Amino acid sequence: MPLICLVRHGQASSGRRTTTSCPAPAATVGRDLARRGLRDPHLVAGALNRQRDTAGPLAAGCGALLSLPDEGVVALNRVVVNASVTTLVVGGSGTTLLTFNGHAHFVGDRRRMVTYR
């Protein structure tokens, strides 16, 4: 079954809402996705170095898949970790949320890279 991995962008430098890149968290996520050995990966990215408005749509999409009320979507949005991975599986019965907000790739010394939306 096809998997869709949605990656939340990293935090802007010093917490500013700018379009600066986030090389360390991005590289960490990239290594984690490579380690997974995804078959025939197709990568799509926004035009900006750091896409600013992805936390809300991720939570909204996941909330729709889970039939959550608005309050549930807001609760999901509050816990989104920057550079986290959300995984969807697509099958005969439609699209299913497999994981939300995965950030196990930030372990050990990389734990300091964890920031929230």
Biopython code that builds the backbone (N, CA, C, O; Angstrom):
import numpy as np
from Bio.PDB.StructureBuilder import StructureBuilder

atoms = [
    (1, "MET", "N", (0.838, -1.184, 0.000)),
    (1, "MET", "CA", (0.000, 0.000, 0.000)),
    (1, "MET", "C", (0.879, 1.241, 0.000)),
    (1, "MET", "O", (1.891, 1.291, 0.699)),
    (2, "PRO", "N", (0.498, 2.230, -0.772)),
    (2, "PRO", "CA", (1.285, 3.468, -0.803)),
    (2, "PRO", "C", (1.241, 4.205, 0.532)),
    (2, "PRO", "O", (0.210, 4.259, 1.203)),
    (3, "LEU", "N", (2.388, 4.769, 0.895)),
    (3, "LEU", "CA", (2.493, 5.608, 2.090)),
    (3, "LEU", "C", (2.725, 7.040, 1.667)),
    (3, "LEU", "O", (3.399, 7.300, 0.669)),
    (4, "ILE", "N", (2.177, 7.957, 2.412)),
    (4, "ILE", "CA", (2.441, 9.382, 2.218)),
    (4, "ILE", "C", (3.058, 9.891, 3.509)),
    (4, "ILE", "O", (2.443, 9.818, 4.572)),
    (5, "CYS", "N", (4.274, 10.406, 3.412)),
    (5, "CYS", "CA", (4.954, 10.976, 4.580)),
    (5, "CYS", "C", (4.933, 12.491, 4.446)),
    (5, "CYS", "O", (5.527, 13.053, 3.525)),
    (6, "LEU", "N", (4.251, 13.138, 5.362)),
    (6, "LEU", "CA", (4.159, 14.595, 5.392)),
    (6, "LEU", "C", (5.134, 15.107, 6.443)),
    (6, "LEU", "O", (5.063, 14.711, 7.607)),
    (7, "VAL", "N", (6.034, 15.978, 6.038)),
    (7, "VAL", "CA", (7.057, 16.486, 6.951)),
    (7, "VAL", "C", (6.750, 17.931, 7.292)),
    (7, "VAL", "O", (6.634, 18.777, 6.406)),
    (8, "ARG", "N", (6.619, 18.205, 8.568)),
    (8, "ARG", "CA", (6.431, 19.570, 9.059)),
    (8, "ARG", "C", (7.769, 20.284, 8.956)),
    (8, "ARG", "O", (8.798, 19.720, 9.327)),
    (9, "HIS", "N", (7.772, 21.496, 8.466)),
    (9, "HIS", "CA", (9.023, 22.243, 8.317)),
    (9, "HIS", "C", (9.673, 22.510, 9.668)),
    (9, "HIS", "O", (9.032, 22.389, 10.711)),
    (10, "GLY", "N", (10.934, 22.870, 9.640)),
    (10, "GLY", "CA", (11.664, 23.228, 10.858)),
    (10, "GLY", "C", (11.358, 24.647, 11.274)),
    (10, "GLY", "O", (10.655, 25.375, 10.574)),
    (11, "GLN", "N", (11.890, 25.037, 12.417)),
    (11, "GLN", "CA", (11.677, 26.383, 12.951)),
    (11, "GLN", "C", (12.610, 27.363, 12.271)),
    (11, "GLN", "O", (13.727, 27.010, 11.892)),
    (12, "ALA", "N", (12.157, 28.576, 12.119)),
    (12, "ALA", "CA", (13.009, 29.633, 11.573)),
    (12, "ALA", "C", (14.127, 29.948, 12.553)),
    (12, "ALA", "O", (14.025, 29.643, 13.741)),
    (13, "SER", "N", (15.176, 30.547, 12.061)),
    (13, "SER", "CA", (16.298, 30.916, 12.919)),
    (13, "SER", "C", (15.836, 31.776, 14.076)),
    (13, "SER", "O", (15.087, 32.734, 13.887)),
    (14, "SER", "N", (16.275, 31.437, 15.261)),
    (14, "SER", "CA", (15.970, 32.184, 16.487)),
    (14, "SER", "C", (14.478, 32.368, 16.712)),
    (14, "SER", "O", (14.067, 33.308, 17.392)),
    (15, "GLY", "N", (13.663, 31.485, 16.150)),
    (15, "GLY", "CA", (12.234, 31.572, 16.374)),
    (15, "GLY", "C", (11.529, 32.637, 15.553)),
    (15, "GLY", "O", (10.326, 32.833, 15.720)),
    (16, "ARG", "N", (12.238, 33.333, 14.672)),
    (16, "ARG", "CA", (11.602, 34.363, 13.850)),
    (16, "ARG", "C", (10.840, 33.708, 12.712)),
    (16, "ARG", "O", (11.239, 32.659, 12.207)),
    (17, "ARG", "N", (9.743, 34.331, 12.311)),
    (17, "ARG", "CA", (8.965, 33.809, 11.180)),
    (17, "ARG", "C", (9.547, 34.374, 9.895)),
    (17, "ARG", "O", (9.028, 35.328, 9.316)),
    (18, "THR", "N", (10.640, 33.757, 9.469)),
    (18, "THR", "CA", (11.318, 34.190, 8.244)),
    (18, "THR", "C", (11.371, 33.020, 7.285)),
    (18, "THR", "O", (10.790, 31.966, 7.543)),
    (19, "THR", "N", (12.068, 33.208, 6.182)),
    (19, "THR", "CA", (12.192, 32.131, 5.206)),
    (19, "THR", "C", (13.597, 31.536, 5.232)),
    (19, "THR", "O", (14.063, 31.019, 4.216)),
    (20, "THR", "N", (14.274, 31.601, 6.364)),
    (20, "THR", "CA", (15.598, 31.009, 6.450)),
    (20, "THR", "C", (15.496, 29.498, 6.495)),
    (20, "THR", "O", (14.468, 28.949, 6.892)),
    (21, "SER", "N", (16.549, 28.833, 6.092)),
    (21, "SER", "CA", (16.511, 27.378, 6.078)),
    (21, "SER", "C", (16.837, 26.811, 7.451)),
    (21, "SER", "O", (17.344, 27.516, 8.323)),
    (22, "CYS", "N", (16.544, 25.549, 7.629)),
    (22, "CYS", "CA", (16.771, 24.840, 8.891)),
    (22, "CYS", "C", (17.554, 23.576, 8.582)),
    (22, "CYS", "O", (16.988, 22.484, 8.615)),
    (23, "PRO", "N", (18.856, 23.696, 8.278)),
    (23, "PRO", "CA", (19.590, 22.538, 7.771)),
    (23, "PRO", "C", (19.733, 21.372, 8.742)),
    (23, "PRO", "O", (19.637, 20.224, 8.309)),
    (24, "ALA", "N", (19.955, 21.608, 10.026)),
    (24, "ALA", "CA", (20.178, 20.485, 10.952)),
    (24, "ALA", "C", (18.927, 19.628, 11.128)),
    (24, "ALA", "O", (19.010, 18.414, 10.942)),
    (25, "PRO", "N", (17.766, 20.203, 11.479)),
    (25, "PRO", "CA", (16.570, 19.364, 11.584)),
    (25, "PRO", "C", (16.196, 18.713, 10.250)),
    (25, "PRO", "O", (15.780, 17.554, 10.220)),
    (26, "ALA", "N", (16.341, 19.451, 9.156)),
    (26, "ALA", "CA", (15.998, 18.897, 7.844)),
    (26, "ALA", "C", (16.888, 17.704, 7.511)),
    (26, "ALA", "O", (16.405, 16.695, 6.998)),
    (27, "ALA", "N", (18.172, 17.811, 7.795)),
    (27, "ALA", "CA", (19.085, 16.700, 7.537)),
    (27, "ALA", "C", (18.744, 15.500, 8.408)),
    (27, "ALA", "O", (18.842, 14.359, 7.956)),
    (28, "THR", "N", (18.345, 15.744, 9.649)),
    (28, "THR", "CA", (17.968, 14.662, 10.555)),
    (28, "THR", "C", (16.740, 13.924, 10.019)),
    (28, "THR", "O", (16.710, 12.694, 10.006)),
    (29, "VAL", "N", (15.734, 14.671, 9.580)),
    (29, "VAL", "CA", (14.532, 14.059, 9.014)),
    (29, "VAL", "C", (14.892, 13.297, 7.736)),
    (29, "VAL", "O", (14.422, 12.180, 7.519)),
    (30, "GLY", "N", (15.720, 13.905, 6.901)),
    (30, "GLY", "CA", (16.132, 13.257, 5.660)),
    (30, "GLY", "C", (16.819, 11.919, 5.900)),
    (30, "GLY", "O", (16.538, 10.937, 5.214)),
    (31, "ARG", "N", (17.713, 11.887, 6.870)),
    (31, "ARG", "CA", (18.390, 10.621, 7.205)),
    (31, "ARG", "C", (17.397, 9.587, 7.717)),
    (31, "ARG", "O", (17.502, 8.404, 7.393)),
    (32, "ASP", "N", (16.425, 10.038, 8.522)),
    (32, "ASP", "CA", (15.430, 9.107, 9.045)),
    (32, "ASP", "C", (14.571, 8.541, 7.919)),
    (32, "ASP", "O", (14.302, 7.340, 7.894)),
    (33, "LEU", "N", (14.145, 9.376, 7.000)),
    (33, "LEU", "CA", (13.345, 8.890, 5.883)),
    (33, "LEU", "C", (14.159, 7.950, 4.995)),
    (33, "LEU", "O", (13.631, 6.952, 4.506)),
    (34, "ALA", "N", (15.433, 8.257, 4.782)),
    (34, "ALA", "CA", (16.299, 7.379, 3.988)),
    (34, "ALA", "C", (16.457, 6.021, 4.671)),
    (34, "ALA", "O", (16.455, 4.984, 4.008)),
    (35, "ARG", "N", (16.592, 6.033, 5.990)),
    (35, "ARG", "CA", (16.743, 4.805, 6.764)),
    (35, "ARG", "C", (15.522, 3.901, 6.613)),
    (35, "ARG", "O", (15.639, 2.677, 6.682)),
    (36, "ARG", "N", (14.358, 4.500, 6.408)),
    (36, "ARG", "CA", (13.125, 3.723, 6.274)),
    (36, "ARG", "C", (13.088, 2.906, 4.985)),
    (36, "ARG", "O", (12.312, 1.957, 4.875)),
    (37, "GLY", "N", (13.920, 3.266, 4.013)),
    (37, "GLY", "CA", (13.969, 2.518, 2.764)),
    (37, "GLY", "C", (12.666, 2.553, 1.980)),
    (37, "GLY", "O", (12.208, 1.530, 1.470)),
    (38, "LEU", "N", (12.074, 3.737, 1.890)),
    (38, "LEU", "CA", (10.815, 3.861, 1.159)),
    (38, "LEU", "C", (11.017, 3.485, -0.311)),
    (38, "LEU", "O", (12.005, 3.876, -0.934)),
    (39, "ARG", "N", (10.089, 2.738, -0.841)),
    (39, "ARG", "CA", (10.186, 2.291, -2.226)),
    (39, "ARG", "C", (9.673, 3.383, -3.161)),
    (39, "ARG", "O", (8.594, 3.933, -2.943)),
    (40, "ASP", "N", (10.439, 3.694, -4.190)),
    (40, "ASP", "CA", (10.069, 4.685, -5.199)),
    (40, "ASP", "C", (9.590, 6.000, -4.596)),
    (40, "ASP", "O", (8.479, 6.441, -4.892)),
    (41, "PRO", "N", (10.410, 6.640, -3.750)),
    (41, "PRO", "CA", (9.947, 7.892, -3.121)),
    (41, "PRO", "C", (9.768, 9.002, -4.152)),
    (41, "PRO", "O", (10.533, 9.122, -5.109)),
    (42, "HIS", "N", (8.769, 9.783, -3.932)),
    (42, "HIS", "CA", (8.497, 10.970, -4.741)),
    (42, "HIS", "C", (8.468, 12.142, -3.772)),
    (42, "HIS", "O", (7.622, 12.185, -2.880)),
    (43, "LEU", "N", (9.374, 13.083, -3.935)),
    (43, "LEU", "CA", (9.489, 14.202, -3.008)),
    (43, "LEU", "C", (8.858, 15.451, -3.595)),
    (43, "LEU", "O", (9.054, 15.771, -4.767)),
    (44, "VAL", "N", (8.105, 16.147, -2.770)),
    (44, "VAL", "CA", (7.489, 17.408, -3.157)),
    (44, "VAL", "C", (7.780, 18.402, -2.044)),
    (44, "VAL", "O", (7.622, 18.080, -0.866)),
    (45, "ALA", "N", (8.201, 19.597, -2.403)),
    (45, "ALA", "CA", (8.512, 20.622, -1.396)),
    (45, "ALA", "C", (7.965, 21.961, -1.852)),
    (45, "ALA", "O", (7.786, 22.203, -3.046)),
    (46, "GLY", "N", (7.704, 22.819, -0.890)),
    (46, "GLY", "CA", (7.250, 24.167, -1.196)),
    (46, "GLY", "C", (8.372, 24.999, -1.793)),
    (46, "GLY", "O", (9.537, 24.607, -1.728)),
    (47, "ALA", "N", (8.039, 26.125, -2.365)),
    (47, "ALA", "CA", (9.007, 26.989, -3.023)),
    (47, "ALA", "C", (9.904, 27.738, -2.033)),
    (47, "ALA", "O", (11.024, 28.114, -2.380)),
    (48, "LEU", "N", (9.429, 27.957, -0.814)),
    (48, "LEU", "CA", (10.215, 28.677, 0.184)),
    (48, "LEU", "C", (11.146, 27.721, 0.910)),
    (48, "LEU", "O", (10.869, 26.525, 0.997)),
    (49, "ASN", "N", (12.260, 28.249, 1.439)),
    (49, "ASN", "CA", (13.160, 27.410, 2.228)),
    (49, "ASN", "C", (12.447, 26.868, 3.458)),
    (49, "ASN", "O", (12.698, 25.736, 3.870)),
    (50, "ARG", "N", (11.586, 27.643, 4.030)),
    (50, "ARG", "CA", (10.820, 27.213, 5.209)),
    (50, "ARG", "C", (9.363, 27.577, 4.976)),
    (50, "ARG", "O", (8.996, 28.752, 4.970)),
    (51, "GLN", "N", (8.553, 26.574, 4.787)),
    (51, "GLN", "CA", (7.124, 26.823, 4.573)),
    (51, "GLN", "C", (6.476, 27.154, 5.908)),
    (51, "GLN", "O", (6.544, 26.367, 6.852)),
    (52, "ARG", "N", (5.849, 28.323, 5.984)),
    (52, "ARG", "CA", (5.373, 28.816, 7.276)),
    (52, "ARG", "C", (4.022, 28.275, 7.709)),
    (52, "ARG", "O", (3.782, 28.154, 8.910)),
    (53, "ASP", "N", (3.159, 27.956, 6.816)),
    (53, "ASP", "CA", (1.784, 27.674, 7.214)),
    (53, "ASP", "C", (1.397, 26.200, 7.030)),
    (53, "ASP", "O", (0.407, 25.898, 6.364)),
    (54, "THR", "N", (2.171, 25.289, 7.615)),
    (54, "THR", "CA", (1.857, 23.874, 7.433)),
    (54, "THR", "C", (1.292, 23.203, 8.677)),
    (54, "THR", "O", (0.679, 22.144, 8.546)),
    (55, "ALA", "N", (1.462, 23.754, 9.877)),
    (55, "ALA", "CA", (0.975, 23.056, 11.090)),
    (55, "ALA", "C", (-0.525, 22.961, 11.104)),
    (55, "ALA", "O", (-1.071, 21.885, 11.351)),
    (56, "GLY", "N", (-1.217, 24.068, 10.842)),
    (56, "GLY", "CA", (-2.675, 24.055, 10.835)),
    (56, "GLY", "C", (-3.249, 23.082, 9.822)),
    (56, "GLY", "O", (-4.105, 22.275, 10.185)),
    (57, "PRO", "N", (-2.811, 23.120, 8.551)),
    (57, "PRO", "CA", (-3.338, 22.163, 7.573)),
    (57, "PRO", "C", (-3.036, 20.705, 7.919)),
    (57, "PRO", "O", (-3.864, 19.835, 7.648)),
    (58, "LEU", "N", (-1.882, 20.417, 8.504)),
    (58, "LEU", "CA", (-1.597, 19.036, 8.914)),
    (58, "LEU", "C", (-2.597, 18.578, 9.968)),
    (58, "LEU", "O", (-3.173, 17.497, 9.849)),
    (59, "ALA", "N", (-2.804, 19.382, 10.982)),
    (59, "ALA", "CA", (-3.754, 19.031, 12.037)),
    (59, "ALA", "C", (-5.167, 18.935, 11.477)),
    (59, "ALA", "O", (-5.922, 18.037, 11.850)),
    (60, "ALA", "N", (-5.529, 19.851, 10.589)),
    (60, "ALA", "CA", (-6.872, 19.834, 10.004)),
    (60, "ALA", "C", (-7.080, 18.576, 9.162)),
    (60, "ALA", "O", (-8.133, 17.943, 9.241)),
    (61, "GLY", "N", (-6.089, 18.217, 8.365)),
    (61, "GLY", "CA", (-6.203, 17.010, 7.549)),
    (61, "GLY", "C", (-6.302, 15.756, 8.396)),
    (61, "GLY", "O", (-7.120, 14.877, 8.123)),
    (62, "CYS", "N", (-5.472, 15.672, 9.421)),
    (62, "CYS", "CA", (-5.516, 14.512, 10.320)),
    (62, "CYS", "C", (-6.824, 14.479, 11.091)),
    (62, "CYS", "O", (-7.404, 13.415, 11.305)),
    (63, "GLY", "N", (-7.282, 15.647, 11.505)),
    (63, "GLY", "CA", (-8.557, 15.728, 12.208)),
    (63, "GLY", "C", (-9.710, 15.251, 11.335)),
    (63, "GLY", "O", (-10.622, 14.579, 11.818)),
    (64, "ALA", "N", (-9.671, 15.598, 10.051)),
    (64, "ALA", "CA", (-10.715, 15.151, 9.122)),
    (64, "ALA", "C", (-10.676, 13.634, 8.965)),
    (64, "ALA", "O", (-11.723, 12.987, 8.944)),
    (65, "LEU", "N", (-9.476, 13.061, 8.853)),
    (65, "LEU", "CA", (-9.361, 11.604, 8.728)),
    (65, "LEU", "C", (-9.891, 10.884, 9.969)),
    (65, "LEU", "O", (-10.402, 9.768, 9.879)),
    (66, "LEU", "N", (-9.763, 11.539, 11.133)),
    (66, "LEU", "CA", (-10.227, 10.938, 12.391)),
    (66, "LEU", "C", (-11.634, 11.394, 12.793)),
    (66, "LEU", "O", (-12.144, 11.004, 13.844)),
    (67, "SER", "N", (-12.252, 12.218, 11.951)),
    (67, "SER", "CA", (-13.584, 12.780, 12.238)),
    (67, "SER", "C", (-13.611, 13.521, 13.567)),
    (67, "SER", "O", (-14.559, 13.382, 14.340)),
    (68, "LEU", "N", (-12.567, 14.311, 13.834)),
    (68, "LEU", "CA", (-12.476, 15.054, 15.088)),
    (68, "LEU", "C", (-13.291, 16.344, 15.016)),
    (68, "LEU", "O", (-13.425, 16.936, 13.945)),
    (69, "PRO", "N", (-13.834, 16.777, 16.152)),
    (69, "PRO", "CA", (-14.473, 18.098, 16.194)),
    (69, "PRO", "C", (-13.385, 19.174, 16.140)),
    (69, "PRO", "O", (-12.199, 18.870, 16.273)),
    (70, "ASP", "N", (-13.784, 20.410, 15.949)),
    (70, "ASP", "CA", (-12.829, 21.516, 15.856)),
    (70, "ASP", "C", (-11.877, 21.559, 17.053)),
    (70, "ASP", "O", (-10.689, 21.835, 16.890)),
    (71, "GLU", "N", (-12.394, 21.289, 18.251)),
    (71, "GLU", "CA", (-11.549, 21.324, 19.451)),
    (71, "GLU", "C", (-10.427, 20.283, 19.371)),
    (71, "GLU", "O", (-9.319, 20.515, 19.854)),
    (72, "GLY", "N", (-10.722, 19.156, 18.768)),
    (72, "GLY", "CA", (-9.716, 18.108, 18.601)),
    (72, "GLY", "C", (-8.623, 18.525, 17.643)),
    (72, "GLY", "O", (-7.452, 18.210, 17.856)),
    (73, "VAL", "N", (-8.994, 19.232, 16.588)),
    (73, "VAL", "CA", (-8.005, 19.734, 15.628)),
    (73, "VAL", "C", (-7.102, 20.763, 16.293)),
    (73, "VAL", "O", (-5.889, 20.755, 16.086)),
    (74, "VAL", "N", (-7.687, 21.644, 17.088)),
    (74, "VAL", "CA", (-6.902, 22.644, 17.814)),
    (74, "VAL", "C", (-5.927, 21.946, 18.763)),
    (74, "VAL", "O", (-4.773, 22.360, 18.879)),
    (75, "ALA", "N", (-6.377, 20.903, 19.434)),
    (75, "ALA", "CA", (-5.513, 20.157, 20.355)),
    (75, "ALA", "C", (-4.354, 19.500, 19.601)),
    (75, "ALA", "O", (-3.222, 19.516, 20.085)),
    (76, "LEU", "N", (-4.616, 18.927, 18.432)),
    (76, "LEU", "CA", (-3.536, 18.353, 17.617)),
    (76, "LEU", "C", (-2.526, 19.432, 17.231)),
    (76, "LEU", "O", (-1.315, 19.227, 17.315)),
    (77, "ASN", "N", (-3.043, 20.574, 16.811)),
    (77, "ASN", "CA", (-2.177, 21.652, 16.349)),
    (77, "ASN", "C", (-1.251, 22.162, 17.449)),
    (77, "ASN", "O", (-0.137, 22.599, 17.162)),
    (78, "ARG", "N", (-1.688, 22.112, 18.685)),
    (78, "ARG", "CA", (-0.876, 22.615, 19.806)),
    (78, "ARG", "C", (0.361, 21.765, 20.074)),
    (78, "ARG", "O", (1.332, 22.263, 20.644)),
    (79, "VAL", "N", (0.347, 20.505, 19.679)),
    (79, "VAL", "CA", (1.460, 19.606, 20.017)),
    (79, "VAL", "C", (2.370, 19.283, 18.836)),
    (79, "VAL", "O", (3.241, 18.421, 18.948)),
    (80, "VAL", "N", (2.182, 19.959, 17.710)),
    (80, "VAL", "CA", (2.986, 19.671, 16.523)),
    (80, "VAL", "C", (4.442, 20.065, 16.758)),
    (80, "VAL", "O", (4.742, 21.197, 17.138)),
    (81, "VAL", "N", (5.330, 19.114, 16.525)),
    (81, "VAL", "CA", (6.766, 19.337, 16.645)),
    (81, "VAL", "C", (7.308, 19.738, 15.274)),
    (81, "VAL", "O", (6.968, 19.114, 14.269)),
    (82, "ASN", "N", (8.144, 20.767, 15.226)),
    (82, "ASN", "CA", (8.774, 21.151, 13.970)),
    (82, "ASN", "C", (9.644, 20.012, 13.464)),
    (82, "ASN", "O", (10.317, 19.344, 14.249)),
    (83, "ALA", "N", (9.634, 19.790, 12.166)),
    (83, "ALA", "CA", (10.377, 18.727, 11.493)),
    (83, "ALA", "C", (9.891, 17.331, 11.894)),
    (83, "ALA", "O", (10.661, 16.371, 11.877)),
    (84, "SER", "N", (8.612, 17.228, 12.253)),
    (84, "SER", "CA", (8.021, 15.925, 12.560)),
    (84, "SER", "C", (7.482, 15.294, 11.280)),
    (84, "SER", "O", (7.336, 15.958, 10.254)),
    (85, "VAL", "N", (7.193, 14.005, 11.364)),
    (85, "VAL", "CA", (6.694, 13.262, 10.206)),
    (85, "VAL", "C", (5.319, 12.681, 10.538)),
    (85, "VAL", "O", (5.144, 12.012, 11.556)),
    (86, "THR", "N", (4.360, 12.944, 9.671)),
    (86, "THR", "CA", (3.032, 12.361, 9.759)),
    (86, "THR", "C", (2.885, 11.412, 8.580)),
    (86, "THR", "O", (3.188, 11.778, 7.444)),
    (87, "THR", "N", (2.417, 10.187, 8.844)),
    (87, "THR", "CA", (2.354, 9.178, 7.797)),
    (87, "THR", "C", (0.913, 8.738, 7.563)),
    (87, "THR", "O", (0.174, 8.429, 8.498)),
    (88, "LEU", "N", (0.540, 8.721, 6.289)),
    (88, "LEU", "CA", (-0.767, 8.254, 5.858)),
    (88, "LEU", "C", (-0.572, 7.008, 5.014)),
    (88, "LEU", "O", (0.435, 6.885, 4.317)),
    (89, "VAL", "N", (-1.514, 6.091, 5.066)),
    (89, "VAL", "CA", (-1.485, 4.910, 4.215)),
    (89, "VAL", "C", (-2.721, 4.968, 3.330)),
    (89, "VAL", "O", (-3.814, 5.297, 3.792)),
    (90, "VAL", "N", (-2.538, 4.648, 2.067)),
    (90, "VAL", "CA", (-3.630, 4.697, 1.097)),
    (90, "VAL", "C", (-3.942, 3.277, 0.648)),
    (90, "VAL", "O", (-3.062, 2.561, 0.169)),
    (91, "GLY", "N", (-5.186, 2.879, 0.804)),
    (91, "GLY", "CA", (-5.592, 1.523, 0.432)),
    (91, "GLY", "C", (-6.971, 1.508, -0.173)),
    (91, "GLY", "O", (-7.540, 2.552, -0.493)),
    (92, "GLY", "N", (-7.496, 0.328, -0.325)),
    (92, "GLY", "CA", (-8.799, 0.152, -0.951)),
    (92, "GLY", "C", (-9.929, 0.840, -0.215)),
    (92, "GLY", "O", (-10.927, 1.217, -0.828)),
    (93, "SER", "N", (-9.789, 1.009, 1.094)),
    (93, "SER", "CA", (-10.846, 1.664, 1.866)),
    (93, "SER", "C", (-10.607, 3.159, 2.035)),
    (93, "SER", "O", (-11.335, 3.825, 2.771)),
    (94, "GLY", "N", (-9.591, 3.687, 1.358)),
    (94, "GLY", "CA", (-9.321, 5.119, 1.425)),
    (94, "GLY", "C", (-8.003, 5.424, 2.111)),
    (94, "GLY", "O", (-7.112, 4.577, 2.175)),
    (95, "THR", "N", (-7.889, 6.630, 2.619)),
    (95, "THR", "CA", (-6.675, 7.103, 3.274)),
    (95, "THR", "C", (-6.848, 7.016, 4.781)),
    (95, "THR", "O", (-7.872, 7.427, 5.326)),
    (96, "THR", "N", (-5.829, 6.473, 5.449)),
    (96, "THR", "CA", (-5.875, 6.289, 6.897)),
    (96, "THR", "C", (-4.651, 6.924, 7.535)),
    (96, "THR", "O", (-3.543, 6.810, 7.010)),
    (97, "LEU", "N", (-4.847, 7.591, 8.661)),
    (97, "LEU", "CA", (-3.743, 8.145, 9.427)),
    (97, "LEU", "C", (-3.006, 7.004, 10.119)),
    (97, "LEU", "O", (-3.594, 6.276, 10.919)),
    (98, "LEU", "N", (-1.731, 6.849, 9.815)),
    (98, "LEU", "CA", (-0.920, 5.796, 10.420)),
    (98, "LEU", "C", (-0.145, 6.336, 11.617)),
    (98, "LEU", "O", (-0.150, 5.727, 12.687)),
    (99, "THR", "N", (0.528, 7.489, 11.442)),
    (99, "THR", "CA", (1.224, 8.155, 12.549)),
    (99, "THR", "C", (1.017, 9.659, 12.429)),
    (99, "THR", "O", (0.840, 10.190, 11.333)),
    (100, "PHE", "N", (1.041, 10.331, 13.568)),
    (100, "PHE", "CA", (0.948, 11.789, 13.596)),
    (100, "PHE", "C", (2.086, 12.343, 14.432)),
    (100, "PHE", "O", (2.319, 11.892, 15.554)),
    (101, "ASN", "N", (2.795, 13.323, 13.883)),
    (101, "ASN", "CA", (3.768, 14.083, 14.659)),
    (101, "ASN", "C", (4.959, 13.238, 15.125)),
    (101, "ASN", "O", (5.507, 13.481, 16.200)),
    (102, "GLY", "N", (5.357, 12.254, 14.328)),
    (102, "GLY", "CA", (6.489, 11.416, 14.702)),
    (102, "GLY", "C", (7.775, 12.218, 14.771)),
    (102, "GLY", "O", (8.122, 12.935, 13.832)),
    (103, "HIS", "N", (8.480, 12.095, 15.885)),
    (103, "HIS", "CA", (9.750, 12.821, 16.013)),
    (103, "HIS", "C", (10.795, 11.989, 16.761)),
    (103, "HIS", "O", (11.642, 12.528, 17.474)),
    (104, "ALA", "N", (10.718, 10.677, 16.585)),
    (104, "ALA", "CA", (11.694, 9.782, 17.222)),
    (104, "ALA", "C", (13.093, 9.973, 16.648)),
    (104, "ALA", "O", (14.070, 9.517, 17.241)),
    (105, "HIS", "N", (13.200, 10.643, 15.495)),
    (105, "HIS", "CA", (14.511, 10.910, 14.909)),
    (105, "HIS", "C", (15.294, 11.951, 15.717)),
    (105, "HIS", "O", (16.485, 12.147, 15.474)),
    (106, "PHE", "N", (14.650, 12.613, 16.660)),
    (106, "PHE", "CA", (15.323, 13.565, 17.539)),
    (106, "PHE", "C", (15.632, 12.896, 18.880)),
    (106, "PHE", "O", (15.004, 13.202, 19.894)),
    (107, "VAL", "N", (16.586, 11.997, 18.876)),
    (107, "VAL", "CA", (16.979, 11.274, 20.094)),
    (107, "VAL", "C", (18.402, 11.663, 20.471)),
    (107, "VAL", "O", (19.136, 12.233, 19.663)),
    (108, "GLY", "N", (18.779, 11.354, 21.690)),
    (108, "GLY", "CA", (20.138, 11.642, 22.150)),
    (108, "GLY", "C", (20.475, 13.112, 22.048)),
    (108, "GLY", "O", (19.697, 13.958, 22.492)),
    (109, "ASP", "N", (21.622, 13.431, 21.472)),
    (109, "ASP", "CA", (22.054, 14.822, 21.334)),
    (109, "ASP", "C", (21.130, 15.638, 20.432)),
    (109, "ASP", "O", (21.070, 16.863, 20.538)),
    (110, "ARG", "N", (20.412, 14.952, 19.546)),
    (110, "ARG", "CA", (19.506, 15.672, 18.633)),
    (110, "ARG", "C", (18.227, 16.130, 19.342)),
    (110, "ARG", "O", (17.451, 16.896, 18.771)),
    (111, "ARG", "N", (18.001, 15.680, 20.561)),
    (111, "ARG", "CA", (16.809, 16.065, 21.325)),
    (111, "ARG", "C", (16.711, 17.588, 21.475)),
    (111, "ARG", "O", (15.615, 18.142, 21.551)),
    (112, "ARG", "N", (17.858, 18.249, 21.516)),
    (112, "ARG", "CA", (17.867, 19.716, 21.660)),
    (112, "ARG", "C", (17.284, 20.433, 20.438)),
    (112, "ARG", "O", (16.967, 21.621, 20.506)),
    (113, "MET", "N", (17.145, 19.708, 19.321)),
    (113, "MET", "CA", (16.578, 20.290, 18.113)),
    (113, "MET", "C", (15.054, 20.365, 18.150)),
    (113, "MET", "O", (14.448, 21.006, 17.290)),
    (114, "VAL", "N", (14.428, 19.722, 19.130)),
    (114, "VAL", "CA", (12.953, 19.708, 19.178)),
    (114, "VAL", "C", (12.443, 21.099, 19.507)),
    (114, "VAL", "O", (12.792, 21.687, 20.531)),
    (115, "THR", "N", (11.610, 21.610, 18.613)),
    (115, "THR", "CA", (10.908, 22.881, 18.812)),
    (115, "THR", "C", (9.461, 22.672, 18.396)),
    (115, "THR", "O", (9.142, 21.750, 17.646)),
    (116, "TYR", "N", (8.616, 23.520, 18.882)),
    (116, "TYR", "CA", (7.193, 23.398, 18.592)),
    (116, "TYR", "C", (6.735, 24.538, 17.715)),
    (116, "TYR", "O", (7.346, 25.607, 17.689)),
    (117, "ARG", "N", (5.660, 24.303, 17.002)),
    (117, "ARG", "CA", (5.139, 25.247, 16.018)),
    (117, "ARG", "C", (5.049, 26.652, 16.512)),
    (117, "ARG", "O", (4.625, 27.541, 15.773)),
]
sb = StructureBuilder()
sb.init_structure("model")
sb.init_model(0)
sb.init_chain("A")
sb.init_seg("    ")
for serial, (resi, resn, name, xyz) in enumerate(atoms, 1):
    if name == "N":
        sb.init_residue(resn, " ", resi, " ")
    sb.init_atom(name, np.array(xyz, "f"), 0.0, 1.0, " ", f" {name:<3s}", serial, name[0])
structure = sb.get_structure()
